[in-house]
Amino acid sequence: MELPVISNSAPEASGGGCSSSGCGTAPDALGHLPDHIRSKVQDHPCYSEEAHHYFARMHVAVAPACNIQCNYCNRKYDCSNESRPGVVSEVMSPEQAVKKTLAVAAAIPQMTVLGIAGPGDPLANPERTFETFRRLSEEAPDIKLCVSTNGLSLPQSVDELAKHNIDHVTITINTVDPEIGAKIYPWIFWENKRIFGVEGAKILIEQQQKGLEMLTSRGILVKVNSVMIPGVNDEHLKEVSKIVKAKGAFLHNVMPLIAEAEHGTYYGIMGQREPTPLELEALQDSCSGDMSMMRHCRQCRADAVGLLGEDRGEEFTLDKIDEMEVDYATAMVERAKVHQAITSELEMKRALKAAPKFEAEAADKPATRPIRIAIASKGGGVINEHFGHAHEFLVYEVDSAGHRFLGHRKCTAYCMGDESCGDGETVLGQIIKSLEGVEVLLASKIGFEPWADLEKAGIQPNGEHAMEPIEEAIRAVYDELAAAGKLDQPAAAKAAA
Amino acid sequence: MALEITEVCVGCYACEPLCPNEAISAGNPVFTIDPNKCTECLGDYDKPQCAEICPIEAAIVDEIGDPLNPLGSLTGIPLHLIEEYNTTGTVVRS
């Protein structure tokens, strides 16, 4: 059954229809883009909600130096237990990075994208970054290259970036106002001096905006990342979204601040709070009026390997890749076959979506309200994860006309070991808190204890749709609730979690 | 006169290319400054470049051991909270 999809943004006359995938995710983030841009990004796991189920990415941590300080970052990066940007276990030389990339590309043919994202700023390490790009574009021409930057050194790097045939750049832009900037960036290093406060933030903002304009004028695609910091830049990001769209950025990715005291960051230690999932969704919704929003970002580490949401870095540590012999010419043949198979599958799915549909006969139905449904999934677009094993839940908004993907809610899995399910009520309490606003939860299986607690918190657990495609299951659940008359009124007040 | 890098260095490479005297070398676990080459940037820059870009407080000290970037000077975190974090690995907020 095909469903129309509720758009995040105002509908525009876009050629080619949508690009939704088997995971039932909303195609709207890319659907409105002009064809020439969409064709460049629709197979990129970090830009395309659909592609990230099929294609993998990796980051190589060759860029440890940074030229600015952010209040959400701690430059101590030696922790393998933390999963957040700017944190890596080992910094590599360009040579090691190339070796690792070739080893991963041979072992994981779905890996199509190599990004340099830190753990510092790639453009503050120009020699290491560009040496890596130069060698990879020669030795592995079938890998797309990406770079992510704070933008301070961007204007002077644009020529070099264009030379390496990098067609996507991500700039982190948290503000366009130096006064706000001073609350996010305590200092920058500029022209041989450390510059503090508003003065430093002003230079950073000017360089970011200049770099953005230079890249888009050359036809290099720019995605803008913003960190949502409640009380600092949350309202302001709506304006940022308008400005960066006007200057040609094709995608805006608003991410939640990560700030815990254990991380030793300024925000973590000073008690700056993180946004709640509902606050993040609301801000993404308000920004989406102005441009396409990205909803599936996992805020990867600067050394992540594999599909988004997974990290196979442990399989490719320096000592392990030292022992691997890679025949890349042979690997490339195999890779091409795998890419072809995935592309065919995606094209078939896109064609199915684009096929004409019957108009929904909604006219005579009574209006029912939208609800949020959370899904436990290991990937592949089906409900195939036990509640207790889930490290994240996919959240969809569903109404009588369609559905849209809102984002991921990360959590600690309820079952940590084989036998230690329900290890402490705090974990379950945190999961329930992370599911704020959700009314139904679909998993392949849900245990007796969490079931009762979820119900108490106003979240209806449901294991009846195990192994079903997400799109079909959420439609069936919604229609059933609507038919039972449970969606006529506003959401009932929930018991406190 | 020469500057020195202490054991809190995280080895981020930021200082190394900036040194006008090529006095800094990468090392494991910390980078080192060759005291025979270091001029503290006198004659080249207003301020020592390694200390200007170093993101880690107290990682670069002068001859008598005084840090060029004292605790709290780069992050703005109050000293008592830095101390609490350094001893317990977190900060408990009441």
Contacts between the chains, C-beta under 8 A, distances in Angstrom:
chain1	res1	chain2	res2	distance
A	64	B	10	8.0
A	64	B	11	7.2
A	64	B	12	4.3
A	64	B	13	5.2
A	64	B	14	7.6
A	65	B	12	5.2
A	65	B	13	4.7
A	65	B	14	3.7
A	65	B	53	7.7
A	66	B	12	7.1
A	66	B	14	6.6
A	66	B	55	6.4
A	67	B	14	7.6
A	67	B	53	7.0
A	69	B	55	5.9
A	69	B	74	6.4
A	69	B	75	7.2
A	71	B	75	7.9
A	75	B	10	5.9
A	75	B	12	6.4
A	75	B	55	4.3
A	75	B	56	6.2
A	76	B	10	5.6
A	76	B	56	7.8
A	77	B	10	6.8
A	78	B	10	7.4
A	91	B	11	7.3
A	91	B	12	8.0
A	91	B	13	7.9
A	120	B	12	6.1
A	120	B	14	7.2
A	124	B	14	7.1
A	125	B	13	6.7
A	127	B	17	7.4
A	128	B	13	7.7
A	186	B	74	6.7
A	186	B	75	6.5
A	186	B	76	5.5
A	187	B	74	6.7
A	189	B	14	7.9
A	189	B	52	6.4
A	189	B	53	4.6
A	192	B	18	7.7
A	192	B	45	5.5
A	192	B	46	7.9
A	192	B	49	6.3
A	192	B	52	6.8
A	193	B	46	7.3
A	193	B	47	7.1
A	193	B	52	6.1
A	194	B	52	4.8
A	194	B	53	7.0
A	261	B	85	7.4
A	261	B	90	4.6
A	261	B	91	4.3
A	261	B	92	7.5
A	261	B	93	7.0
A	262	B	89	6.4
A	262	B	90	4.7
A	264	B	85	5.7
A	266	B	75	5.0
A	266	B	76	6.4
A	266	B	77	5.7
A	268	B	91	7.7
A	269	B	77	5.4
A	269	B	81	5.3
A	269	B	82	7.9
A	269	B	85	5.9
A	269	B	91	4.9
A	270	B	77	6.9
A	270	B	81	7.6
A	271	B	91	8.0
A	271	B	93	4.9
